[in-house]
């Protein structure tokens, strides 16, 4: 009939949901990112737990490199791996009973060490540049006579030379203040609390021989950070895809209504 009008309703879109928003490729990649991230993250912590030990330094004898109360990470090493300039953890009952001590190795077996020549430590007759010492302390460093370090032993000093009970405090002992290299249990790589980071390399000793190679702490840190980032990015894919998909469906639905 001519008076009749016909009203047509546009079909609604979005009624064929097939599961979580996002392509299958995207979902697979996000799952792979989470899995890889977990592997890197957990492997980094496991690696660190195997070769590193935390220590709290109770005194200021290593200031400013390590202040009293600082938390450090030290790599487990054999005493034979120790080189001049290393900051090490060792145990010697003639120094401190049943407690680890943290000092800097300045001379190894066969070296002669003395202080001071023009305010500087000398090892095998060479003046050593020590930028890690407290500013302005060179003129106040106490002298000590030449010591020849026996084979298999180490001569150790604190970076705060005036207040450190180090080898200079044991010069009258039978070992002339030296410590057996076998007493060393670890080498300090970094101060982790507060976050001072990796210790600077003691380049003043380079002319006397090779320095220790840095430990893997930097690589471990990269693994942990990268792993955590992959877990976050992969885990965020689903919520982000759902949010974007919901917005697309809303725009499509509103465009289909006339």
C-alpha positions, 0 to 999 in steps of 0.5 A: 500500500502506498501509505506504508513506510518501511524502516530498515535497521542496520545490522550490528557489528561485533557479534562474532567474538572469537576470543581474546583481542589481538592476533594469534601472532601477537599473542604468541610473541607476547608469550615468548617474551614473557618466557624469555624474560623469566629465563633471563631474570631468574638466570641472572639472580641464580648466577649472582647467588652462585658467585657473589656474596653480600657483606656489610662493612662496619667501619670507615677504614675504606672511606670514601670507596666504601663507607661504614654501613655500606653493603657490598657485593664480592665475587668468590675468588681464589687467593691466587687470583688476587692482583694489586689494587683489588679490594678483598674480603679475608679472614685472619684471626690475628687481625679480627677474630671470626669476622671478615675484613675488607681492605685493599691489596697494595703489594703481593708476594715478592714485592717491596712496599714502603711509604712515603715518597713525596707523600705517595705509596711506593711499590717496587720503587714506583710511586703509586697514584691512588685517586681513591684516597680521601681528598687532601689525605696524602700529606697526612698518611703515616710513614712505614719502613720498607717491607718485603712481602713473602711469597704467597702473602699480601700487604693490605691497606685501608683507603682511609689510611689514618684510621685503618687497622691494616698491615701497618698496625701489624708490622711487629708481627712475625709476618710483618703485617702480611696476610696469606693469600689463602685467607682471601675469600672474595673480591669486592666488585660493587657497592650496592647500598647505597647505590654507588655502583662498580668500584673504579679500576685501580689504574695506578698499579697497571705498570706493575702488572696486570689488573684483575678482570672485572667480574660478571656483575655488569652482565648479570645486571643487564640480564636481570633488567632485560628479563624484567622488561620483557616480562612487563612488555609481554604481560602488558600485550593482552590488556593493551590489545583488549583496550584498543580492541574495545575502542575499535568495537565502540567506534564500529558500533556507533558508525553502524547505527543510523 
